[in-house]
Amino acid sequence: MSKFIHIGFGNIVNADKIISVVSPEAAPIKRMIQKSKEDGNSVDATSGRKTKAVLVMENGMLVLSALLPETICSRVQSESESVADET
């Protein structure tokens, strides 16, 4: 069963498909975001706010979020712990 996590402003992603959650401040990440936007391989889930986290998905898509990477990571970890408790 898929686990979904809230990434801010009513947006939800499949936690099983996330490869990494990174900060958008580094130059290589900024280039990756720009290329992804040009290619149409990005989803902007910031609702007009500043991008604070970039989720790299299995299929190469980037999801931009206004939540901090630490917040998203803790939500993924808490979700995986609750699933482990159920089994």
N, C-alpha and C positions, 0 to 999 in steps of 0.2 A: 504494500500500500504506500502511496506517495505521501511524503511529508511536506506541507506547505508552511512557509514562514512569511510573516508580515514585514515588508521592507519600507513602510511608511506611506501615509496618505491613501490608505485603502488598497495598496498594491501588494500582491502576494506572488511569491515564486516557489517553484518546486525545489526544496532543499537538496534532494538527491541529485540534481543536475548542476549544482554549483561546484566549480573547480577551485576558485579562489575568490577572496574578498580583499581588494586592495584600495589604498588611498590614491586619489587622483592627482596628488601633488607632484609626483616624479615626472620628469620630462618624457621618459619612454611610455608611461601610462597616458599622458596627455596626447602623444602621437597616436597611440593605439585607439583612444577615444575618437580623435579626429578622423582617422581612417575608417573606423567602424561607422561613424555618422555618414561619411561620404558613400560608403558601400551599402548603407541601409541595414546594417547588422547591429543596431543598438536600440535599446528601449530606454527612453528617458522617463523615469518614475519619480522625478524630483518635484513635480508640480510647481515648477518655476523657482524653486529654491536652489541654493548652492549645492553642487555635487560634492558629497563627502565620502562616498564609497562607490566602488565599481565592482560589480559581480561578474566574473568571467564564467560563462556557462559552457556545458559540454559541447554544444553545437557551434561554438565560436561567437555566439551573441554576447554583447555586453549589456548589462542592466545598470543604469545609473541611479543611485539612491541618495536621498538627503540625510539618511541616518549614518552615524559613524560606523566604521568597520567593526569596532569592538561591540557595538550594540547588536549588529547583525550576527556576528560570530556567537555571542552569548545566546541569542535566540535559537540558532541552529543547534548549539550544544544542549540547551535545555530541552529542545524538542527531541533530540536523539536520546537523552536520558529518560524522558517520559516514555518513549517507545521501548527502551530497554527494561524499564520497570514493568511494563505490561506483559512482556514475554517471560 
